[in-house]
Structure formats: structure tokens, C-alpha cells
Amino acid sequence: MTDTPQFDLIGSASFAAWLAGQDLSIAFTTYQAGKLFLVGAQPGGRLSVFERTFDHCMGLGVGQRRFWMSSLYQLWQFEDFHDPGVMQGGFDATYVPVAGHTTGDIDVHDIHVQPDGTPLFVATRFNCLATLSQTGSFTEVWRPPFIDRLTAEDRCHLNGMAADDMGARYVSCVGQSNVADGWRDHRRDGGMVLDVASGAPVAAGLSMPHSPRLHQGRLWLLQTGTGEFGEVHIATGQFNPICFLPGFARGLCFVGDYAVIGLSRPRENRTFDGLKLNERLAQKGLTPKCGLCVVNLKTGALEHLLEIEGVVQELYDVAVLPDVKRPRALGFRNDEIRFFVRPESQLDR
């Protein structure tokens, strides 16, 4: 009989102090373990770690005092039930799942919260960008021009989205394919970033690109198959790496001049096999890590690390919760959600 691997979160020496100094906390998901984690700082410089269980949770999209999270067949809307500046039980935010939208198992990856509070998301199994539907599972709003129809076949592994207040601007996919699972033949160097407005490639020849993001007027990207984080020069299509990452990188968000990136340990299967990342790790004598790393955008240095050991081996998304120092969330497995009530009234306005 084998023991279940223990779970532990180990922050580098100044990680908690960095969180406190930035006046923020971090949310991240692991579909492998089915967990949503909220990480903040407690008084005295200790980490605060809060987790809830959701089946196959992946994408995160943060709005004003809310976030959306995808699970196996639903999208969940979480709202902060605290008044600003109010502490309850030592926490300054309590996120409550106020609505769940059933999409079916469409493999929702990246999520962007639109100005009206609704989610725009990547429906990877259907090769499209989508939003909520009041009468169906979802509403398709965009697809790559090489995908000929809306169908439940993961053809190009559309996985990432860079968006702003105007909507989706760029998307990433692993390979240009119009047949089911065809993207798997392009993992090493067939990845692309597409311009949503034109449908044209902005960058090509990439290895498993993930998590395109717009920040400080620049387009950033994780080239996961090579273990690189960097910038895509939109005019030329050139990918300019600023650092090597010691793991399979997915999930990217920003805090001023810093990037927060999720790292996973590569699986030994056909999705991860044959990538340059594995070769580079072996050359450097590095063991792949699972956790979060904080990269200085000006220097490319990995300044802080939150390493995860034990049962959790893979992360998907990571998001910053601004102006929140120590958050928690309610789940469905105890009576907290039954009795934690925040009424609103139009009569007192």
C-alpha cells in the first residue's frame, strides 16, 4: 500500500512580503487536483492559503470584486460579499459562487471579464471564442478562418486569449488544423498567434503557445514547448524571450513591472513528449517545478517562487486579485454557503 503524496506550498523568502507590498493576492487553479487556491498574506509575513474543490477547474477571469472560473461543465461567477475595508474572520474578501452557467464539457480555457461583467471565453473543444447563452450551452462569437464549422472536435487547440476593454484582440493555438486532434502533429513548431480582427497570423512557428496577454501596450506570451516567456513583436511576428522557465508554463498575469506565471511538471504522454522544454531541462540539470514564479519584466529575473510539492503536479491559470490581502471562497460541501447572506435592497437607495 502506497501513501498518498503530501501537499505543501513553499514560498521563497520574500514571496509573502512581496504580496503584502503589492496589496494583492493571487488565485490559481489546478484541474488535475480539482482545486481553486487563493493565496494572500497574513500579518507577520506569513502566507495565507485557502482552497476549495471544483471538478476540473481551469480558466480564471477577474473583474471588479468578482471573478469567473470554468469547471468541467460549468462556468461559475464568484462575487465578493464584503464591504470594502471590512474584515470578517481575518479575511478581507469572501468570494461566493452566486451563479453557475451550464455549458457542457466544452473545455473552457482562458476567460476575459467584459465591461458588463459577463465572460468571454475560449471554448477549446469547439475551436472558438464564445460567451453565455440564455437558451443554449454557449454562443459562438469568433472562430479561426481555417475552421470550417462549429463542431465538437478539438482541431487546432485554441487555448489562449489576449483581450482588453474592446474585447478579444489576439488568440493562441497549437497548430493550424481543420481535423480532429490535428494540432497534436504541430506541437513542436506549429503554434500560432492570430489577430482576431483579421484572422491573420501575427506570429507563427511557435511551440505550444499559451496565455497571450496585453500589458503596458505590449503582447506577451508563454512559449510553453520551449520553456520561454517573452514578447511578441506585433509588426514583425518575432517572439523575443526574456527568460527560461523551469516547468511547463500556463497561466499569466501582471502586476506593474512583474509577471506572475504558473508552472507545471510535464506529463509523460503524447501531449508533452518530444518538446524542446524537456531537452533544455535535461541540459541544465533541472527538475521541472510546479508552482508560481514572479518574473521582473525589466531584467527577466525570477525574483520570487511559490513551489508546490506533493499531489498537485499541474496548474492551469493564475490571476491577480487587486486590493485584496487575504481572500477566501465558499464552496458547497459545508453549511457556510447556506448561512453567509448579503442582502441588497432597492428601498433604501
C-alpha positions in Angstrom: 0.0 0.0 0.0 1.4 3.4 -1.0 0.9 6.6 0.9 -0.9 9.5 -0.7 1.7 12.2 -1.6 1.6 15.1 0.9 0.7 18.6 -0.3 2.8 21.6 0.6 3.2 25.2 -0.6 6.7 26.6 0.0 7.2 30.3 -0.7 10.6 31.8 -1.3 12.0 34.0 1.5 10.3 37.3 0.3 7.3 36.0 -1.5 4.8 36.8 1.2 6.3 40.2 1.8 6.1 40.9 -2.0 2.4 40.0 -1.9 1.8 42.3 1.0 3.8 45.1 -0.5 1.8 44.9 -3.8 -1.5 45.0 -1.9 -2.9 42.0 -3.7 -3.5 38.3 -3.6 -3.3 35.5 -6.2 -5.8 32.9 -7.4 -4.8 29.8 -9.3 -6.4 26.6 -10.5 -5.4 23.0 -10.9 -7.6 20.8 -13.0 -5.5 17.8 -12.1 -6.4 18.0 -8.4 -9.7 19.9 -8.9 -8.7 22.9 -6.7 -9.1 26.6 -6.6 -6.4 28.2 -4.5 -6.4 31.8 -3.1 -3.0 32.9 -1.8 -2.5 36.1 0.2 -0.5 37.4 3.2 -1.3 37.3 6.9 0.0 39.9 9.4 3.5 39.0 10.4 4.7 38.0 7.0 3.1 34.5 6.7 1.3 33.2 3.7 -2.5 32.7 3.8 -3.6 29.7 1.7 -7.3 29.0 1.1 -8.6 26.3 -1.2 -11.9 25.0 -2.5 -12.8 21.9 -4.6 -14.3 22.2 -8.0 -14.3 19.4 -10.6 -11.6 20.1 -13.3 -11.3 23.9 -12.7 -9.3 25.8 -15.3 -9.8 29.3 -16.6 -10.0 32.4 -14.4 -11.2 35.9 -15.4 -11.1 38.7 -12.9 -13.5 41.7 -12.9 -14.4 44.4 -10.3 -14.8 42.5 -7.0 -15.7 39.3 -8.9 -14.1 36.5 -10.9 -15.3 33.8 -13.2 -13.9 30.3 -13.2 -14.5 27.3 -15.5 -15.1 23.8 -14.3 -15.7 20.5 -16.0 -19.1 21.5 -17.5 -20.0 24.9 -15.9 -18.8 28.5 -15.6 -19.0 29.9 -12.1 -19.5 33.5 -11.2 -17.9 34.5 -7.8 -18.8 37.8 -6.1 -17.0 39.3 -3.1 -19.6 39.7 -0.3 -17.5 42.0 1.8 -17.9 45.8 2.0 -14.6 47.5 1.1 -12.2 47.6 4.1 -14.3 45.2 6.2 -12.6 42.2 7.8 -14.6 39.0 8.6 -12.9 36.1 10.4 -9.5 37.6 9.5 -10.3 37.8 5.7 -10.9 41.0 3.7 -12.7 39.3 0.9 -15.1 36.3 0.7 -15.9 35.1 -2.8 -19.3 33.4 -3.1 -20.4 31.4 -6.2 -23.6 33.3 -6.9 -24.3 31.8 -10.3 -23.4 28.7 -12.3 -23.9 28.5 -16.0 -24.0 25.0 -17.5 -22.0 24.9 -20.7 -21.5 21.2 -21.0 -18.0 19.7 -21.3 -16.6 22.2 -23.9 -13.1 22.5 -22.3 -13.2 26.2 -21.4 -9.7 27.6 -21.2 -8.9 31.4 -20.9 -11.7 33.8 -19.7 -11.9 37.6 -20.0 -14.5 39.5 -18.0 -16.1 42.1 -20.2 -17.1 45.6 -19.1 -20.7 44.4 -18.4 -19.4 41.7 -16.1 -20.1 38.8 -18.4 -17.4 36.3 -19.5 -15.9 36.0 -22.9 -14.1 32.6 -23.1 -12.2 30.1 -25.2 -14.2 27.0 -25.9 -11.3 24.8 -26.9 -13.3 21.7 -27.8 -15.3 23.8 -30.3 -12.4 25.8 -31.7 -14.0 29.2 -30.9 -14.4 32.2 -28.7 -17.8 32.2 -27.0 -20.0 33.9 -24.4 -23.0 32.9 -22.4 -26.3 31.9 -24.0 -29.7 32.3 -22.3 -31.2 29.4 -24.3 -28.2 27.1 -25.1 -24.9 26.0 -23.8 -22.9 28.9 -25.2 -22.9 31.4 -28.1 -20.1 31.3 -30.6 -18.7 34.8 -31.3 -15.5 34.1 -33.3 -13.5 31.2 -34.8 -10.2 30.9 -36.8 -10.8 31.3 -40.6 -9.3 27.8 -41.2 -12.0 26.1 -39.1 -14.9 25.4 -41.4 -17.7 24.8 -39.0 -18.8 24.8 -35.3 -18.2 21.2 -34.2 -17.2 19.4 -31.0 -13.7 18.4 -32.3 -10.6 20.0 -30.8 -8.9 20.6 -34.1 -6.4 23.4 -33.5 -6.3 23.5 -29.7 -7.3 27.1 -29.4 -6.3 27.8 -25.8 -5.4 31.4 -25.1 -6.8 34.9 -25.5 -5.4 38.4 -25.1 -8.2 40.9 -24.6 -8.9 44.4 -23.4 -12.0 46.6 -22.8 -12.7 46.4 -26.6 -12.9 42.6 -26.5 -10.6 39.9 -27.8 -7.6 41.1 -29.7 -5.4 38.0 -30.1 -5.6 34.2 -29.6 -3.2 31.4 -29.5 -3.5 27.9 -30.9 -1.1 24.9 -31.0 -1.5 24.2 -34.7 -3.4 25.2 -37.9 -5.6 22.1 -38.4 -9.2 21.5 -39.6 -9.4 17.9 -38.5 -10.0 16.4 -35.0 -6.8 16.3 -32.9 -4.8 17.5 -35.8 -3.0 20.0 -33.6 -1.0 17.2 -32.0 1.2 16.9 -35.1 2.2 20.6 -34.7 3.2 20.8 -31.1 6.9 21.4 -31.6 6.8 24.3 -34.0 3.3 24.8 -35.5 1.9 27.2 -32.9 0.4 30.5 -33.9 -0.9 33.8 -32.6 -3.9 35.1 -34.6 -5.3 38.6 -34.9 -9.0 38.3 -34.0 -10.0 41.3 -36.2 -8.4 40.0 -39.4 -8.0 36.3 -38.6 -4.4 36.5 -39.9 -1.4 35.1 -38.2 0.6 37.6 -36.1 3.3 35.1 -35.2 3.9 31.5 -36.3 6.5 28.7 -35.8 5.8 28.6 -32.1 5.9 25.6 -29.7 2.7 25.2 -27.8 1.9 28.9 -27.2 -0.3 29.7 -24.2 -1.7 32.6 -22.3 -1.3 35.6 -24.6 -1.8 38.8 -22.7 -1.7 42.6 -23.3 0.1 44.6 -20.8 1.7 48.0 -20.9 0.9 48.2 -24.6 2.8 45.0 -25.4 1.7 41.5 -26.3 3.2 38.9 -24.0 3.2 35.1 -24.4 4.3 31.8 -22.9 6.0 29.6 -25.5 5.4 26.6 -23.4 7.1 24.0 -25.5 10.4 25.7 -25.2 10.0 26.9 -21.7 10.2 30.6 -22.6 8.4 33.7 -21.5 8.6 36.8 -23.7 7.1 39.4 -26.0 5.6 39.1 -29.5 6.6 42.0 -31.7 3.3 42.5 -33.5 4.7 44.3 -36.5 7.3 41.6 -37.3 5.9 38.5 -35.7 9.1 37.9 -33.8 9.0 36.3 -30.4 11.6 37.7 -28.1 12.1 35.6 -25.0 13.2 37.4 -21.7 13.7 34.3 -19.6 13.6 30.5 -19.4 11.1 28.9 -17.1 11.8 25.7 -15.2 8.5 24.0 -15.9 5.5 23.6 -18.3 4.2 27.2 -18.3 0.5 28.0 -18.4 -1.3 30.9 -16.8 0.0 34.5 -16.9 -1.0 37.8 -15.2 0.7 41.1 -14.4 1.4 43.4 -11.5 3.1 46.5 -12.7 6.6 45.5 -13.9 6.2 41.9 -12.8 4.6 38.8 -14.4 3.1 36.0 -12.3 3.4 32.7 -14.2 2.1 29.2 -13.4 4.4 26.2 -13.8 3.6 22.5 -14.1 5.6 19.3 -14.2 5.3 17.8 -17.7 3.3 14.6 -18.0 4.8 11.6 -19.7 2.3 11.4 -22.6 1.9 12.4 -26.2 0.9 16.0 -25.3 4.2 16.7 -23.6 6.5 14.2 -25.3 9.2 15.5 -27.8 9.2 19.1 -26.7 12.3 21.2 -26.6 11.4 22.1 -23.0 12.3 18.6 -21.8 15.7 18.7 -23.7 16.5 22.1 -22.2 15.7 21.0 -18.6 17.9 18.0 -19.1 20.8 20.1 -20.5 20.6 22.4 -17.5 20.2 19.6 -15.0 16.9 21.0 -13.7 14.0 19.2 -12.3 10.7 20.7 -13.5 8.8 22.7 -10.9 5.1 23.1 -10.1 4.1 26.4 -8.7 4.1 30.1 -9.3 7.1 32.3 -10.3 7.3 36.1 -10.3 9.4 37.5 -13.2 10.8 41.0 -13.3 9.9 42.4 -16.8 12.8 44.7 -16.8 15.5 42.2 -16.0 14.0 38.8 -16.8 14.9 37.6 -13.3 12.8 35.1 -11.5 12.6 37.1 -8.3 10.0 35.0 -6.3 8.7 31.5 -6.3 5.8 29.6 -4.7 6.6 26.0 -5.1 4.0 23.2 -4.8 5.0 19.8 -3.7 3.1 16.6 -3.4 -0.1 15.5 -5.0 -0.5 18.7 -7.2 1.6 18.4 -10.3 -0.2 20.6 -12.8 -1.7 24.1 -12.8 -3.7 25.8 -15.5 -4.5 29.5 -14.8 -3.3 32.3 -12.5 -5.0 35.6 -11.8 -4.3 38.7 -9.6 -7.0 39.8 -7.1 -6.1 43.5 -6.7 -6.6 45.4 -3.4 -7.3 42.1 -1.6 -4.7 40.9 1.0 -6.3 37.8 2.4 -9.2 36.2 0.5 -11.4 33.1 1.0 -14.1 31.5 -1.1 -17.2 29.5 -0.2 -17.9 26.0 -1.6 -20.7 23.6 -1.5 -19.5 21.0 1.0 -20.5 22.6 4.3 -23.1 24.9 5.7 -21.1 28.2 5.2 -22.8 28.9 1.9 -26.2 28.3 3.5 -25.8 31.0 6.1 -23.4 33.5 4.6 -26.0 36.0 3.2 -25.6 39.5 1.8 -29.0 41.1 1.2 -29.4 44.1 -1.2 -32.5 46.4 -1.3 -33.8 49.0 -3.7 -35.9 50.5 -1.0 -33.0 52.2 0.9 -31.4 53.8 -2.1 
